[in-house]
Amino acid sequence: MDSKLQMFENRLTKVFRHISKLARRQNITCYRVYDDDIPEFPFSIEMYEDHVYIAEYNRKHGMEEDAHEEWLDTCLELISKVLGVPPGKIWVKQRQRKENRQSQYEKLSLESHIMTAHEAGLKFKVNLSDYLDTGLFLDHRITRSMVREEVKDKKVLNLFCYTGSFSVYAAAGGAAEVTSVDLSKTYLAWAEENMQLNGFNSPGYTFVHADVLQYLDTLKLNTYDVVILDPPTFSNSKRMKDFLDIQRDHADMLNKVLLATKKDGVVYFSNNYRRFVLESDKINAASIKDITKQTLPFDFQQKLIRKCYRLTK
């Protein structure tokens, strides 16, 4: 084995031993094992119960297509060995790659793989094969629990709700109403499925297909107790009226959200823009607390992958 591969194996063995132990202790079955720790091995590797989900980041690797295939197969064999998971349960996503070639591992992924993942006593439909993301953002595990703790009998609004994991946690916390809003019909239907998977069928749980930026202008004043706002960094979906740039637009968005929030209500705001700077002086909140560090789970400690704030009105 060449020295770089040996270095990758050593690193993976070490972090997997450490992180899987912490996960077992906390009864967590879906967690990140490795994230681009060594630049020559640009993977994100996650466990979803007894499956492994790998995304290869798109980098200039200077290899010919065939050499890259061979290198990838070698890496996957090594990952399979270290994590103790058979190749048939390993799912690989390669970002922006020519579609005409398949490695032996990709052939396995031609069949769609949908499974039910468990987190904090709740169930989530996860798709390991068909989308760029699985449907469950593991880095928000703690933030979701915080929401669950403070929504009893409250009205909750989940904007850019994606597959509704925050909505499921809110329902589990006994929220009186949960409104989930997203521009994607696919994700909205998935959010509804996640709610039903957990037996949450109350008429107070509604799903709204809308462009959030426009939807903000339709909100009534002082309506919600808790709002979750987890927008993409940029979005220029053809269905959106305006394009979204989170650095430019966040103060305006948050002020609209705060208008729709009741006095003493709470807004959880997070985003993945690495260079994000919160313009607190432009935001009409009673208090703003940076909760980035306290909401980063043990399996994401090495990387500051997102910012997270708790605002009160």
N, C-alpha and C positions, 0 to 999 in steps of 0.2 A: 504494500500500500504506500502511495507517495505521502510525503510529509504533510502536505496541506490537508489531504483526506484524513490523515491520522489526527491532525489538529482539530478538525471538524468532529471526528468521532469522540475525542477526549472531551471537547467542550459540551457536546450534546449529552454524553453520558453523565457528566457532572451536573449540568443544569436539570436534566430529567430526574436524576436521583433526588435532588434538592426540592424541585417544584412538585413532583408527584407525591412526595412525603407530606408537604404542606397541604396539598389538595386533599389527600386521604384524611388528614387530621380534621379538615374543615368539611369533609363530606362533599367535596366539589368534584364533579365528574367531567366538566368541560372547562378546559383551561389552556393557556398558551404555554408552549414549552420553550420555543426558541424564536427569536426575531432578529434576523440579520446580524447576529452577534459577530460573525466573521465575514468581512466584506466579500470574500471570494465565494461564500455560500449564502447568496441573497434569498433566503427563504423565511417565510413565517410558518411555524409548525404548531398546530393546535390539536389537542386531544378532544374528541367528542365521544365520551364514554369509551367504547372499544374500537372506535375508528380514529384515523388520523387524517387531518385536513392540512394540505400544504399549498401555500401560494408562493410561486417563484416570482420575485420582483424582476421587472424588466431592466436589465443592465447591459451595457456594452461588454460582452464577454470575449469578443474577438475569436470565437470558435466557429468553425463551419457547422452547418446544420447537423450533419451526422455525428461529428465529434461532440456537439452539445447534447445530442440524444444519448450518446454513450455515457457521457459524464453524468447526465441526469439519472440514468438507470443505476449507475454506480452509487450515486448519492442516495437514491431511494432504497436500494438494498441495505445500505448502511443504516438509514433511518429505521427501516423495518426491523433490523437486527437489534439496534439499541433500544427502541421503544417496545420491542416484543409484540409487534402487530403484523399479521400476515399481509403481503402485498394486496390481496383482494379487499382489504379494508382500509387501503390508503387511497386518498383522493387528491389529485393534483390539479391546481389551477395555474396556468401560465398566462401572465398578463401580456396582451398584444403579441400573439405569436402566429406564424403562418399556420393555416388550418390543415394543410394537405399532408402533414406528416404526423405519425402517431408513434409514441414510444409504447413499449409493452404495458406501461402503467396507465397511459392515457386510454388505451383500448378498454381497460377495465371501467374507465369513467364514462364510456359512451352510454352505459345504462344510467338512468337517472337514479340518484340515491337520496331518498327522503327518509329521515328518521325522527324519532321523538327524543329530544334531549331534556334532561332534568336539571333544574337549578332551584335551590331553596324551596324544595317541595312543590315546585310548579313545573308544568310541561310546555315545551316549545317545539314547534315543527321546524326542523332544520334541513336545509337542502345542501348537500355536500358537493353536488355536481353541476348544477345548471346556471348558477349566478355567480357574479364576482365575489359576493359575500354570502355567508351561510344563512343569514336571517337572524343571527343572535350576536350582538356585539359584546364580547366577553369582558371588555374593559369597563363596562358600566354596571357590573354585578353589584358593587357597593352602593352606587348612586340609586339603583333600582330599589334596594333594600331601604334606603333613606326615605324614598317616596312612599314605600309601603307602610313605613312606621307613622307617617303623619297625615294620612288621607281619610281616616275613619269619618264616615258621614259627610265627607266634603265633596265639592264639585271640582273635577280634575279635567284639564285640557292638555292633550298631548299633540303638539304640532310637529310636522315632519315625522309622523309616528312610525314610519317604516313598517316593520312587521308586528308592531304593537307590544313589545316586551314590557315597556313602562306601563302600558295600559293594563296588562295582565297583573303586574305587581300592584297597581292601584286598586284593581278589583279585589285582589287577595287581601288588601289592607282595609277593605270595607268601604271604599268610596261610594258615595250616594249616586254620583253620576261620573261617567268617563266619556269624554268626546275625543275621538282619535281622527286626526286630519292628515291626509297625504294626497299628493298629486298622482301617485301611481295606483291604478286600480288593482294591479297584481298584488302589491304590498298590502293594500287595504283589505283585500279578500283574505290574505294570509293573516293579517292582524285579527280579523274576525274568527278565523279558524283557530288561532291561538287562544282566543277567549273561550271558544266553545270546547276546546280540548281540555280546559280546566273547569268546565261546567259553569262558566259565567255567562248567563243568558239574559240578564236583567234588561228591561226596556230602557233603563237609564244609561246603557252602554251604546253609544251611537258612533257611526263611522261616516266621515264626511270626505267626499272626493272633491278636493279643491286645491288651487294654487295658494299656498299659505300666505304669500305676500299680499294677494288680493283679499284673502279671507280675513286677514287682520283688520282690514277697514270695515268689516261687517260686524265685528264683535260688539256686544253691548257692554256698557260701562259696569264696573264692579260686579262681575258675574262669577268669577272662578276663585277658589281658595288656593289651588295649586296648579301651576302651569309648567309643563316640560317643553323646553325649546332646544332641540338638538339638530340644528340645520347642517346641510353640507357646506363645505368651504366656498365652493362656487357651484352655480347651477345655471345652465342656460337651456333647459329643456325646451323643446319646440312648443310645448303646451303652455309654458309660462309667458306671461305678458312681458315681464321685465326679467333681466338676468340678475342673479343674486351674487353678491360679493360680500362675504361675511365681515371682512374688516371694514369695508365702507358702510355697510347697511345695519350693523348690529345695534347701534344706539337707537336708531329710528324704530327698528323692529321691537326692541325691548320696551321702548316707551309706549308703543301701541299695545303690547302685551300687558304692561303695568296698568294701563287705563282699564283694561278688561278684568284686572285682578282686584279682589276685595281688599279693603284696608287690612293690614297685617297678613295679607296673603303672601304666598311664596312662589318665586319663579326659579326653576333650575335651568340654567343655560350652559350648554357646552358646545364645543366645536373642535374640529381636528386640524385647524390651521396652525402649523408649527410656530409661525412668527406672529401669532395673534396678540394684539395689545388691546385691553379693555379700556374704552374711553369713558371712565366712570363719571367725569365731570359733565358729560352730556346726557347721563341717564338719570331719570327722575325716580330714584328708588330711595327708600328710607335707609336701607343698609345693603351693602354689597360685600359678600365674603368669598374669597377665593378658596374653593374646597378641592382644588385639583389634587393635591397630595393625599388628602385623607380619603379620596374616592378612587385612588389608583390601587387595584388589587395586587397581591403578592406576585402574580405572574406577569405583571406589567411594570414592576418597579424600575427596571433598568432603563426604560425609555419614557420620556415625557411625550406621550403620543397625542394628548389632547388637553384642553383647558376646561375647567368646570367651575361654575359660580353659583352661589345661592343668593338671590336678591329678595328682599322683603319690601312690601309697599308701605 
